[in-house]
Amino acid sequence: MPIELFQFQQDAASQIADRYVDYIDEPIVMGRRTNARDVPFYQSLSSITGSGKTAILAQAVSEIVALSDIPPVILWLSKGKVVVQQTFANLQDGGKYDHLLPDITVRLLSEYNPEDVAHAKEGLLYFATVGTFNQRDREKSNLKIFSADIDGIETTRWEALKTRETTDGQRRPLVVVYDESQNLSDQQTTLLLEQQPTAFLLASATLRFPANFDTEVIQPLRSQGKYTNEDLITSVRSATVVSSGLVKGLISLDGLNTPMEEAVSEMLTALRDAESAAVAEELSFLPKAIYVCNTNILADDASQTDDPKQPFDQRQAPPILIWRYLTEQCGVPADEIAVYADLKTHKDFSLPVDFVLFNGGDSDYDDFVAGDFRHIIFNRTLQEGWDDPSVYFAYVDKTMESSVQITQVVGRVLRQPGATHYQADRLNTAHFYVRVDRNDTFAQVVEDVRKGLGGDAPEVRILTSPPGTETPESLEPKEFRSVPRTFINNAPTVTAVERVLAKVHDYSQDAVNTRGVGRRRTVTQAIGTTESADSEWVNFEQSNRVNARWVFRREVSRRYRPALTVMNTDGQKFDAKVGVGSSAYTSLADNAAEAVDEYLRHAVVKQHKPKPYEVGSTLVRRGAMETFRNALHEGYDGLNDLESRFARALDETGLRWVRNRSQTGYKIPLVSLGQTVWFFPDFLVWSGDTVYCVDTKGGHLVEGDGRRKLLSIQPHKDVPTIVLVKFVVEGTWKTDGTPNSKDGFSICELGSGQALRSLPHDDLLELVKSLLPAPGEEE
């Protein structure tokens, strides 16, 4: 089933494409005279692990192709063979992303043929691993990219890729896409620059580049083009990714200075609790666990290797000891365990028949995936490309100067199954049990985890428990409580949007307003000399045209992607071709903006009849927990000052309430522009048939029409419970929503005529009594 982009993914892709188009109109030139060259366009995609970087890059490439005068060749690279195979499968016909590349032919680089490049009218995308071409001595290379194909190519594919000429002698642009670009090396940079690429699109959770790339690409852009980090990096806010449900919102890091058996036992106890929560929520999967350790050394002496020429029950390799503990002491069935490591074996000392070993790397990867194992024991290098969102738990052995890289493990546990946050906190949490022999090792692990998140990602809550300290505890709710879910009701938008669509002009017979204008640099060469004269830019009529439908839907997607559901662009007038940069293109973009504005003006937030949100367990650290009498849980940690004061005042009312976790708790859709599409109120309070959603984050939340819609959620005729949203802010406010005084507090709500009003109060207890009816006085 095709995957739909999230708004943040669409925004990031369109920003990359727009920046590309702006740059290639007037690129930075490096060097002088005969050795002058255009500095390639460069854009890094910086986004947290699990944010869907492949989808963003695919959409960006699609838009670049559509907006290019000459359809480019795209060289899509990655380090791992499995990663390339998976991405290739996802983007070619029938893959889950193929709809993102509607006018692009997808092939393997080994299938590169100059005749295709010369005659194809569409963009051409070729996949390869960096190992395909990353070899210094190419004349002696036996790699396919450098070998002549006598049936179709007279020169090497690498040289043919440099030419990439169309039938009329024009050179196609080359866009290099490098997923997981932290693997980019100086040697790869040199080889890629030989191709004179037009653009580099690099994606990684951690941005770092080799010196050669920095010198040849980044520094000229900074020094000559005055580009800043903000110009060169398309960043995705981690809060947006977390709230989308793509990644888990919490990370629990337990440091354990104990034997392996005790550490694994503690993790299995938590795993069983998570299994019970998954069953209770009727999920289609059970949580899995991975175990990461060294492979062929002795478990208690890293200076010695384990001898495979001895009986199985005498071997001391960590994967074997973990396997034996799981099967012999913990009751885990052997058919649920896989050892995916280069474990040494000997033909005279065979492994048990139920010991499942995958030691072939890429070669037996498909068999490994087909097994759907629930306990996987890895060596220190995890298989690239293996990403199973149902992995919730990781045991990591960092004792004896272990070389296990924690940053590799983070991404394997962070992804969220089904892109959905669940009611129990433990099902929104990545759990790490890290065995260490020194406390400073654990401190480094915590720092490495933050780096593995892609730098600063405060929206992912990290609960750390150094060795010897308390571990986070899961608190169950004291009683069952639920809240009706809400959704955006599109029905009221249809008529208003159709009026805008009716106004869209039919450009199918317009030869004037559909002309796109671009700029091209010309260089005059004096005859008899090797020096080039001054270059100048001239206007020209662009030949690339896109249909009106593509323009309109792209502009709608960039502003508010959910509005596409009511945008009917099947009409014949949307088949018209318009030039990029033409007045027709601009007019269509204006129409799209107006259609989105009408959608947002008429859309409403309404209660859902189906299954309500049920409050589940919450993870807390008792040492930092505030206890409350009337809260749904025993207590909460991590409350800021205003939240803590409000919670204490709330507890005095005698009403049942709960602290709602940001990013993973109860959420309400936002009907407003921007990447943030969900609102997470700080507190939920039950009073009779009413649930109050109270937020205390600050006055900025009361500004804008999108926030006002939160204050007027429409009820459902079949749902007796009413959902009311209230904002509690520090200070007092004027009727127009501007600050009046920093003293006191205010309730912000809708008054008569849907006008926003602010009700001032001197203290929080007085405010809460005004905000909520006392027990027995419910509305």
C-alpha positions in Angstrom: 0.0 0.0 0.0 1.5 3.4 -1.0 2.7 5.4 2.0 1.4 9.0 2.4 3.9 11.7 3.4 3.6 13.5 6.6 3.4 17.3 6.4 7.0 17.6 7.8 8.3 15.2 5.1 6.6 17.2 2.3 7.9 20.5 3.7 11.5 19.2 3.9 11.3 17.7 0.3 9.9 20.9 -1.2 12.5 23.1 0.6 15.3 21.0 -0.9 13.8 21.2 -4.4 13.2 24.9 -4.2 16.7 25.6 -3.0 18.1 23.5 -5.8 16.1 25.4 -8.5 17.2 28.7 -7.0 20.9 27.6 -7.0 21.3 26.1 -10.4 20.0 29.4 -12.0 23.2 31.0 -10.8 25.7 28.5 -9.3 29.0 29.4 -7.6 32.0 29.1 -9.9 35.3 27.9 -8.5 38.6 28.5 -10.2 39.4 30.7 -13.2 39.8 30.4 -16.9 40.2 26.8 -18.3 39.8 25.1 -14.9 36.7 26.9 -13.8 33.9 24.6 -12.6 30.5 25.0 -11.1 30.4 24.1 -7.4 27.6 21.5 -7.0 24.5 22.4 -5.2 24.6 20.8 -1.7 21.9 20.2 0.8 22.0 18.0 3.9 18.9 16.5 5.3 19.3 16.5 9.1 16.6 14.5 10.8 16.2 12.1 13.7 16.6 8.4 13.1 13.3 6.9 11.9 11.9 10.1 10.4 11.5 8.6 6.9 14.6 10.2 5.2 14.2 7.9 2.2 10.6 9.2 1.6 11.8 12.8 1.9 14.7 12.3 -0.5 12.4 10.5 -3.0 9.9 13.3 -3.0 12.7 15.9 -3.3 14.2 14.1 -6.3 10.7 13.9 -7.9 10.2 17.6 -7.5 13.7 18.4 -8.8 13.1 16.3 -11.9 9.7 18.0 -12.5 11.3 21.5 -12.1 14.4 20.8 -14.2 14.8 22.1 -17.8 16.6 18.9 -18.7 15.5 15.7 -16.8 18.5 14.8 -14.6 20.2 11.5 -13.9 20.0 10.5 -10.2 22.8 8.4 -8.7 21.4 7.0 -5.4 24.1 5.6 -3.2 24.3 3.8 0.1 27.0 1.8 1.9 25.2 -1.4 2.6 24.1 -3.9 -0.1 20.9 -4.7 1.9 20.0 -1.0 2.3 20.3 -0.5 -1.5 18.2 -3.6 -2.2 15.5 -2.5 0.2 15.4 1.1 -1.1 15.4 -0.1 -4.7 12.5 -2.4 -3.9 10.6 0.4 -2.3 11.1 2.9 -5.1 10.6 0.7 -8.2 7.3 -0.2 -9.6 5.1 -1.8 -7.0 7.2 -0.5 -4.1 5.7 1.5 -1.2 7.3 4.7 -2.4 7.0 4.2 -6.2 4.1 6.7 -6.3 6.6 9.4 -5.2 8.5 9.0 -8.5 5.8 9.1 -11.1 8.0 10.3 -14.0 11.3 8.6 -13.1 12.7 5.3 -14.3 14.3 3.4 -11.5 17.2 0.9 -12.3 20.4 -0.5 -10.8 23.6 1.2 -11.8 24.8 -2.1 -13.4 22.0 -1.5 -16.0 23.3 1.9 -17.0 23.1 2.4 -20.8 24.0 5.6 -22.6 21.3 4.9 -25.1 18.7 5.1 -22.4 20.2 8.4 -21.2 20.2 9.8 -24.7 16.6 8.9 -25.6 14.6 8.9 -22.4 12.3 11.8 -21.9 12.0 11.3 -18.2 14.5 11.3 -15.3 16.6 8.2 -14.7 17.5 7.0 -11.2 20.3 4.5 -10.7 21.0 2.6 -7.4 24.4 1.4 -6.3 26.4 0.7 -3.2 29.5 2.9 -2.7 31.5 -0.3 -2.9 30.5 -0.5 -6.6 32.8 2.3 -7.6 34.9 3.0 -4.5 38.2 1.6 -5.8 41.4 3.5 -6.5 42.9 1.4 -9.2 40.0 1.4 -11.7 42.0 0.1 -14.7 42.6 -3.1 -12.8 39.2 -3.2 -11.3 36.9 -6.2 -11.8 33.9 -4.3 -10.5 31.0 -4.1 -12.9 30.8 -0.3 -12.9 34.3 -0.1 -14.4 34.1 -3.0 -16.8 33.2 -2.6 -20.4 29.9 -4.1 -21.5 30.7 -5.4 -25.0 27.0 -5.8 -25.8 26.0 -2.2 -25.3 28.7 0.1 -24.0 32.0 0.7 -25.8 33.5 2.6 -22.9 33.2 2.0 -19.2 30.0 2.8 -17.5 31.8 5.2 -15.2 33.1 7.2 -18.2 29.7 7.0 -19.9 28.1 8.3 -16.8 30.3 11.4 -17.1 29.0 12.1 -20.6 25.2 11.5 -20.0 24.3 13.3 -23.3 20.8 13.5 -24.8 20.3 13.0 -28.5 20.6 16.7 -29.1 24.0 16.9 -27.4 22.8 18.4 -24.1 24.3 17.1 -20.9 21.9 15.8 -18.3 22.4 17.2 -14.7 23.6 14.6 -12.2 22.0 14.6 -8.8 23.9 12.4 -6.2 21.8 11.1 -3.4 23.7 9.6 -0.5 21.6 8.0 2.3 23.4 7.5 5.6 26.0 9.9 4.3 28.1 9.6 7.5 29.9 6.9 5.5 31.1 9.4 2.8 34.9 9.3 2.5 37.5 11.4 0.8 38.1 8.8 -1.9 34.4 8.6 -2.7 34.2 12.4 -2.8 37.1 12.5 -5.4 35.4 9.9 -7.6 32.0 11.5 -7.4 33.4 15.0 -8.2 35.0 13.5 -11.4 31.4 13.2 -12.6 30.9 16.9 -12.3 27.6 16.5 -10.4 25.0 19.2 -10.3 23.9 18.5 -6.8 24.6 16.5 -3.7 21.7 15.5 -1.4 23.1 14.0 1.7 21.0 12.5 4.5 22.1 11.4 8.0 21.1 11.6 11.6 24.6 12.8 12.4 26.1 15.3 10.0 29.9 14.9 9.5 31.8 15.1 6.2 35.3 14.2 5.0 37.9 17.0 4.5 37.8 16.7 0.7 34.0 17.3 0.6 34.3 20.2 2.9 37.1 21.8 0.8 35.6 21.2 -2.6 32.0 21.8 -1.9 31.0 23.3 1.4 33.8 26.0 1.8 33.3 27.6 -1.6 29.6 27.8 -0.9 30.3 29.5 2.4 33.1 31.8 1.2 31.8 32.8 -2.2 28.1 32.3 -1.8 27.9 33.4 1.8 25.8 30.4 2.6 25.2 29.6 6.2 24.3 26.3 8.0 20.7 27.3 7.8 21.0 27.6 4.0 22.9 24.3 3.5 20.9 22.1 5.9 17.2 21.1 5.7 16.4 20.3 9.4 13.4 18.5 10.6 12.3 19.2 14.2 12.5 16.1 16.3 9.2 17.1 18.1 7.4 16.9 14.8 8.7 13.4 14.1 7.9 12.1 17.6 4.3 13.5 17.5 3.8 11.9 14.1 4.2 8.5 15.8 7.2 7.4 13.6 9.5 7.1 16.6 9.2 6.3 20.2 8.8 9.3 22.5 10.8 7.9 25.5 14.1 6.2 26.0 14.8 4.3 29.2 18.6 3.8 29.8 19.5 1.4 32.7 23.1 1.0 33.6 23.9 -2.3 35.2 27.1 -3.3 36.9 26.0 -6.9 37.3 26.7 -10.3 35.6 25.1 -10.8 32.2 22.5 -13.2 33.7 21.1 -10.6 36.1 21.0 -7.8 33.4 19.2 -10.0 30.9 16.8 -11.3 33.6 15.8 -7.7 34.5 15.3 -6.9 30.8 13.1 -10.0 30.3 10.9 -9.1 33.2 10.2 -5.7 31.6 9.8 -7.4 28.2 7.0 -9.6 29.6 5.3 -6.5 31.0 5.4 -5.0 27.6 4.0 -8.2 26.1 1.1 -8.0 28.5 0.4 -4.4 27.6 0.5 -5.3 23.8 -2.0 -8.1 24.4 -4.2 -5.8 26.5 -4.3 -3.2 23.7 -4.9 -6.0 21.2 -1.9 -5.1 19.0 -0.9 -7.2 16.1 2.6 -7.8 17.3 4.6 -8.7 20.4 7.7 -6.6 21.4 11.1 -8.0 20.5 14.6 -7.8 22.1 18.1 -7.6 20.7 21.4 -8.5 22.5 24.6 -6.8 21.3 27.9 -8.1 22.4 31.4 -9.1 21.3 31.5 -12.4 19.5 34.6 -14.7 19.7 36.3 -13.5 22.9 36.0 -15.1 26.3 33.1 -13.6 28.3 35.3 -12.9 31.3 38.6 -12.2 29.6 38.6 -10.0 26.5 42.3 -10.7 25.8 41.6 -14.3 24.9 39.5 -15.8 22.1 37.0 -18.5 22.5 38.1 -21.9 21.1 35.5 -23.4 18.7 37.2 -26.8 19.0 35.5 -27.8 22.2 32.1 -29.0 23.3 29.3 -26.5 23.0 28.5 -26.4 26.8 32.2 -25.5 27.5 32.4 -22.5 25.1 32.6 -19.0 26.6 31.7 -16.8 23.6 29.1 -14.2 24.8 26.5 -15.1 22.1 26.6 -18.7 23.2 26.3 -17.8 26.9 23.4 -15.5 26.2 21.7 -18.2 24.1 22.2 -20.8 26.8 20.8 -18.5 29.5 17.8 -17.7 27.5 16.9 -21.3 26.6 18.1 -23.1 29.8 17.2 -20.7 32.5 14.6 -18.3 31.2 12.4 -20.7 29.2 12.7 -18.8 25.9 12.0 -21.3 23.0 15.1 -21.8 20.8 13.1 -21.2 17.7 12.5 -17.7 18.8 16.2 -16.9 19.0 18.6 -16.1 16.2 22.3 -15.5 16.5 23.3 -13.1 13.7 27.1 -12.9 14.0 30.3 -14.2 12.7 30.6 -16.8 15.4 33.4 -19.2 14.8 32.5 -22.9 14.5 34.4 -26.2 13.8 33.1 -29.1 11.8 34.1 -31.6 14.6 32.2 -29.7 17.3 28.8 -29.0 15.9 26.3 -26.5 17.3 23.0 -27.8 18.7 20.4 -28.5 16.0 18.1 -25.8 17.5 20.9 -23.2 17.6 20.0 -20.9 14.7 23.1 -19.1 13.4 23.3 -16.6 10.5 26.9 -15.8 9.9 26.8 -15.0 6.2 26.1 -11.3 6.4 24.2 -10.1 3.4 24.1 -13.6 1.9 21.6 -15.0 4.4 19.8 -11.8 5.3 16.6 -12.8 3.6 16.4 -16.1 5.5 17.0 -14.2 8.7 14.2 -11.7 8.1 11.8 -14.5 7.0 12.3 -16.2 10.4 10.7 -13.3 12.4 12.7 -14.1 15.5 11.8 -12.3 18.8 15.3 -12.5 20.4 18.2 -11.6 18.2 21.8 -11.8 19.3 24.1 -9.6 17.3 27.8 -9.0 17.3 29.1 -5.5 17.7 28.3 -4.6 14.0 24.6 -4.8 13.5 23.3 -5.7 10.0 22.8 -2.5 8.0 19.3 -2.2 6.7 17.6 -4.3 9.3 15.0 -2.1 10.9 12.2 -3.9 12.8 9.9 -1.4 14.6 8.7 -4.1 17.0 12.1 -4.1 18.7 11.6 -2.4 22.0 14.4 -3.8 24.1 18.2 -3.9 23.8 20.8 -5.5 26.0 24.2 -4.0 25.3 27.4 -5.3 26.7 29.8 -2.4 27.2 32.2 -4.2 29.7 35.9 -4.9 29.2 36.5 -2.0 26.8 33.8 -3.3 24.4 33.9 -1.8 20.9 30.1 -2.0 20.6 28.8 1.3 19.1 25.7 2.4 21.0 24.8 4.8 18.2 24.2 1.9 15.9 21.8 0.3 18.4 19.7 3.5 19.0 18.2 3.5 15.5 17.2 -0.2 15.8 15.1 0.4 18.9 13.7 3.9 18.3 11.2 3.2 15.5 7.6 2.9 16.5 5.4 0.1 15.2 2.5 1.2 13.0 3.6 4.9 13.4 1.1 5.0 16.3 1.7 5.9 20.0 -0.1 3.6 22.3 -1.8 4.1 25.7 0.8 2.4 27.9 4.0 4.3 28.2 6.1 1.2 28.0 4.8 0.7 24.4 6.1 4.1 23.5 9.5 3.6 25.1 12.9 2.3 23.7 14.4 0.3 26.6 18.2 -0.1 26.9 19.9 -2.4 29.5 23.5 -1.5 29.3 26.0 -3.7 31.2 29.1 -1.6 32.2 32.0 -2.1 34.5 32.5 1.6 35.3 30.1 4.5 35.9 32.0 6.8 33.5 31.4 4.2 30.8 27.7 4.7 31.4 28.0 8.4 31.2 29.6 8.1 27.8 26.8 5.8 26.7 24.2 8.4 27.6 26.2 11.0 25.6 26.4 8.5 22.7 22.6 8.0 22.8 22.1 11.7 22.5 24.4 11.7 19.5 22.5 8.8 18.0 19.4 10.8 18.1 21.0 13.3 15.8 22.1 15.8 18.3 19.7 17.8 20.4 16.4 16.1 20.5 14.8 17.3 23.8 11.4 16.0 22.7 12.6 12.4 23.2 12.4 12.0 26.9 15.5 10.1 28.2 15.2 8.4 31.6 18.7 7.5 32.8 19.5 5.1 35.6 23.3 4.9 36.3 24.5 1.7 38.0 23.3 1.5 41.6 20.4 3.9 41.2 16.6 3.3 40.9 15.2 2.3 37.6 12.1 3.9 36.1 8.9 2.3 37.4 5.7 1.8 35.4 2.7 3.0 37.3 -0.7 1.6 36.4 -3.8 3.9 36.5 -5.9 3.6 39.7 -9.1 3.2 37.6 -10.2 3.1 34.0 -10.6 6.5 32.4 -11.1 7.4 28.7 -11.4 10.4 26.4 -13.2 10.6 23.1 -10.8 10.9 20.2 -11.2 13.8 17.8 -10.6 14.3 14.1 -10.7 17.0 11.4 -14.2 17.0 9.8 -13.7 17.8 6.1 -17.4 18.0 5.1 -17.9 21.7 5.7 -14.8 22.5 3.5 -16.0 20.9 0.3 -18.3 23.7 -1.1 -15.8 26.5 -0.2 -12.9 24.6 -1.8 -14.9 23.8 -5.0 -15.6 27.5 -5.4 -11.8 28.1 -5.6 -11.2 25.2 -7.9 -13.9 26.6 -10.3 -11.9 29.8 -10.5 -8.7 28.1 -11.7 -8.0 29.3 -15.3 -7.8 26.8 -18.2 -4.3 27.3 -19.7 -4.6 24.5 -22.3 -4.9 27.0 -25.2 -2.7 29.8 -23.7 0.7 30.0 -25.4 1.7 33.3 -23.7 1.2 33.0 -20.0 2.5 29.5 -19.9 6.0 30.4 -21.0 8.6 29.9 -18.3 11.6 32.2 -18.2 15.0 31.1 -16.8 18.5 32.3 -16.9 21.6 30.8 -18.5 25.3 31.7 -18.2 27.2 32.1 -21.5 31.0 32.1 -21.9 32.6 33.7 -24.9 35.8 31.9 -26.0 38.4 33.8 -28.0 39.7 31.8 -31.0 43.3 30.8 -30.8 43.6 31.1 -27.0 42.8 28.8 -24.1 41.6 31.6 -21.9 37.9 32.2 -21.5 36.4 35.6 -21.6 33.9 37.0 -19.1 30.7 35.1 -18.6 27.3 36.7 -18.5 23.8 35.6 -17.7 21.0 35.8 -20.2 17.3 35.1 -20.1 15.9 32.2 -22.1 12.6 30.4 -22.5 12.6 27.2 -20.4 11.6 24.1 -22.2 10.5 22.1 -19.2 6.7 22.2 -18.6 4.6 20.5 -15.9 0.9 20.0 -15.9 -1.3 22.3 -13.9 -2.4 19.5 -11.7 1.1 18.9 -10.5 1.6 22.5 -9.7 -1.6 22.9 -7.9 -1.3 19.8 -5.8 2.3 20.5 -4.9 1.5 23.9 -3.6 -1.4 22.5 -1.6 0.9 19.9 -0.1 3.5 22.4 0.8 0.9 24.5 2.8 -1.3 21.9 4.4 -1.1 18.3 3.0 -4.3 17.0 4.6 -6.3 19.4 2.5 -5.5 17.3 -0.6 -8.3 14.9 0.5 -10.9 17.4 -0.8 -9.0 18.8 -3.8 -10.6 17.3 -6.9 -8.3 18.1 -9.7 -9.5 15.5 -12.2 -10.9 18.1 -14.6 -9.4 18.5 -18.1 -8.1 22.0 -17.4 -5.6 20.5 -15.0 -4.0 18.6 -17.8 -2.7 21.9 -19.3 1.1 22.3 -19.5 2.7 25.4 -17.9 6.2 26.5 -17.9 8.1 26.6 -14.6 8.5 30.3 -13.6 5.6 31.4 -15.9 2.8 33.7 -14.8 0.4 30.7 -15.2 2.6 28.8 -12.7 2.3 31.7 -10.2 -1.4 32.0 -10.7 -1.9 28.3 -10.0 0.2 28.5 -6.8 -2.0 31.5 -5.7 -5.1 29.4 -6.4 -3.7 26.5 -4.3 -2.9 28.9 -1.4 -6.5 30.3 -1.5 -7.9 26.8 -1.6 -5.9 25.8 1.5 -7.0 29.0 3.3 -10.6 28.1 2.6 -10.1 24.6 3.8 -8.6 25.8 7.1 -11.3 28.4 7.5 -14.2 25.9 7.2 -12.7 22.7 8.7 -13.7 21.8 12.2 -12.5 19.5 15.0 -15.1 17.0 15.9 -15.4 14.1 18.4 -15.0 10.6 17.1 -17.5 7.9 17.8 -15.1 4.9 17.5 -12.8 3.5 20.2 -11.9 6.2 22.7 -8.4 6.9 24.0 -7.8 5.0 27.2 -5.3 6.2 29.8 -2.5 3.7 30.3 0.5 3.2 32.5 3.2 5.9 32.9 6.9 5.6 33.5 8.3 7.6 36.4 11.3 7.7 38.7 10.2 7.6 42.3 13.0 9.7 43.5 11.8 12.7 41.4 8.1 12.0 41.6 5.5 14.2 43.2 2.6 12.3 44.7 -1.1 13.3 44.4 -4.3 12.1 46.1 -6.7 12.5 43.2 -4.4 11.9 40.2 -5.1 8.9 38.1 -1.6 7.6 38.8 0.2 7.7 42.1 2.4 10.6 41.0 4.4 12.2 38.2 8.0 13.4 37.6 9.4 15.9 35.2 6.8 18.6 35.9 8.0 22.2 35.3 7.3 24.9 37.9 4.0 26.0 36.4 2.8 22.5 35.8 3.7 21.5 39.4 1.8 24.4 40.9 -1.2 23.9 38.7 -1.2 20.1 39.5 -1.2 20.8 43.2 -4.1 23.2 42.9 -5.9 20.8 40.6 -5.6 18.0 43.2 -7.4 20.2 45.7 -10.6 20.1 43.6 -11.2 16.4 44.4 -11.7 15.7 40.7 -9.9 12.8 39.0 -7.2 14.1 36.7 -4.1 12.9 34.8 -0.9 14.5 33.6 -0.9 14.0 29.8 2.5 13.1 28.3 3.6 15.4 25.4 4.2 13.7 22.1 2.9 10.3 23.3 -0.3 10.9 25.2 -3.8 12.0 24.2 -3.8 14.3 21.2 -6.1 16.6 19.3 -5.5 17.6 15.6 -4.5 21.1 14.8 -6.2 22.9 12.0 -3.5 25.4 11.1 -0.4 25.8 8.9 2.9 24.5 10.0 4.7 21.2 10.6 3.1 20.6 14.0 -0.2 18.8 13.4 -1.1 17.6 16.9 -1.9 19.3 20.2 -1.1 17.5 23.5 -2.8 19.2 26.4 -0.8 19.1 29.7 -3.7 17.8 31.9 -7.0 15.9 31.4 -9.7 16.3 34.1 -12.9 14.4 34.4 -16.0 16.1 35.7 -19.3 14.2 35.1 -19.8 13.9 31.4 -17.1 16.4 30.6 -13.4 16.0 30.0 -11.4 19.2 30.4 -8.2 19.3 28.4 -6.1 22.0 30.1 -2.8 23.3 28.7 -0.4 25.5 30.7 2.4 26.0 28.2 2.1 29.8 27.6 0.3 32.7 26.0 1.6 32.0 22.5 -0.9 29.1 22.3 -3.9 31.3 22.3 -2.8 33.2 19.2 -4.1 32.2 15.7 -7.2 30.8 14.3 -5.8 27.2 14.4 -5.6 27.3 18.2 -9.1 28.8 18.5 -10.5 25.8 16.8 -9.3 23.7 19.7 -11.6 25.7 22.0 -14.7 24.7 20.0 -14.6 20.9 19.5 -17.9 19.7 18.1 -19.6 16.9 20.0 -20.8 13.7 18.5 -24.5 12.9 18.8 -23.7 9.3 19.9 -21.0 10.2 22.4 -22.3 11.5 25.8 -18.9 12.8 26.9 -18.0 16.4 26.0 -14.4 17.5 25.4 -13.6 21.1 26.4 -10.2 22.7 25.9 -8.9 25.5 28.2 -5.7 27.4 28.2 -4.1 28.5 31.4 -1.4 31.1 31.0 0.7 33.3 33.3 -0.2 37.0 33.4 -3.3 38.8 32.2 -4.3 39.4 28.6 -6.3 42.0 26.7 -9.3 41.1 24.6 -7.2 41.2 21.4 -4.9 38.5 22.8 -2.0 40.8 23.6 -0.3 40.7 27.1 -1.6 43.1 29.7 0.4 42.2 32.8 2.9 39.6 34.0 1.1 39.2 37.3 -1.5 36.6 38.1 -3.0 34.0 35.8 -5.6 33.8 33.1 -8.1 31.3 31.6 -8.3 31.7 27.8 -11.5 30.4 26.3 -14.1 31.2 23.7 -16.9 33.7 24.6 -20.1 34.6 22.7 -19.7 34.8 18.9 -16.6 32.6 19.1 -14.5 35.5 20.2 -11.5 34.7 22.4 -11.7 36.0 25.9 -9.3 36.1 28.8 -10.5 35.7 32.4 -7.9 37.0 35.0 -7.2 35.5 38.4 -4.9 36.4 41.2 -3.7 32.8 42.0 -3.9 29.3 40.6 -6.2 27.9 43.3 -8.7 30.6 42.6 -8.3 30.0 38.8 -8.8 26.2 39.1 -12.0 26.7 41.2 -13.3 29.0 38.5 -12.2 26.7 35.7 -13.6 23.4 37.0 -16.8 22.6 38.9 -16.4 21.0 42.3 -17.6 17.4 42.7 -21.4 17.4 42.9 -21.5 20.6 40.9 -20.7 19.2 37.5 -22.0 20.9 34.5 
